[in-house]
Amino acid sequence: MRLAASALALAAALSFAAGPASAEDTLKIVIGQINNWENQAPTLGAAEGIFKKHGLNIEATGSSGAGETIQAVVSGSADLGAGVGVAGAMRAFSKGAPVRILLPAFTGTSDLYWYVKADSPIKSLKDTKPSDTIAYSTSGSSSNNIVLAFVQELGAKATPTKTGSPAPTLTAVMSGQVTIGWAAPPFGLKEMKEGKIRIIARGSDVPSLKGQTVRSIIVNANALKEKHDAIMRFVDGYREAIDWMYSDPKAKQMYSEKTHVPMEFIDQNIAEFQPKSTVQTDHMADLDGAVRDAVKLKFLEKPLTKEQLAEFIQIPPRKK
C-alpha cells in the first residue's frame, strides 16, 4: 500500500510539474483566401512555432470569403476570423451579431485586381455593359466593397457577381461564364506572364479606399470575454509573426513550398502588392471614411455612433 501510495504521489507530482509547461490553449480561426500572403501570419507563424511560444495551438481553416468567415465567428464555431472586409463586419455588428474587430489586417486595396481574358475587347471598366459580369468573392468581403465602388465611383456598368475564391473565378472567366474576374497575387501572375489574362482594374483605382483599412481580424465577442488571456496572446503572436514574415527569408521559402508558387512570383507579389505597411496592426486607418463608405455602399443604414465604434473596435495597444 505504501508503494502504491508513493507511486500515485509521484505520478501526481509529475503531472502537476508537466501540466503548466505543456498546456496550450486552442484557438480556432477561419481565414478567407487562406493562401494569400497577407493572411499567412496564423498558419506560417504556427508552423514556425511562434504561437506555441505564446502558449497557443492555432487551428486554422479556410473559407471562400468574408461571408462564410463572418458566419463561422457569429455562430461561435470559430473564435477568430481573418481577411474580413471592414464594411461587412460593420454590417454584422450593426445587426447585433457578436463580432468585434480585434486587429486591422490590410490597409489599402493594392493587393486586389480585376482581369479579363487576353482576347477580351474590354480595356477598362468604362468599356463594360450591364450584360457583362464582374466578380467578387462573397457578400461583405473587401472585393465586394471594391466592386460596388467600381460601379458607384468609377462608372462601371458590369453586373456584380459572387464567384467565391480566385481559383473557381479563373475557371469561370476562362470558360466564358464571367466577364471580369478578381484575384489577389500571387494567384494569376503565372497566367498573366503566359499572356492568358490581363489586368483592367485594381482596388487602388478607387480613390476613397487607397488609405483605408479594408480588411480585419474579427473575434467572437463571447470568446473575447471567456478566452481573453489567450486572445491577447494571439495578438502578440500575430504581430510577431508579421514581423518575422517580412524580416526572415525563410518565411517566403515556406510560403513558396506551401503554395507551389515560384519565389520570383512571391518576391514580385510582396514588393508590388503587399509591402509591410499594408499589414500594419496598430490602428484602423481612415475609420471615418470606412463608416462613410459603408453607408454609401449600403452595408449600413446609418453611421455607427462613437459609442458603437468604441464597442466594435477592440484593438489592443502594442506592448513596448
Summary of the structure (lengths in Angstrom):
residues: 320
radius of gyration: 21.7
end to end distance: 55.0
largest distance: 88.7
contacts: 1118
relative contact order: 0.18
helix: 49%
strand: 20%
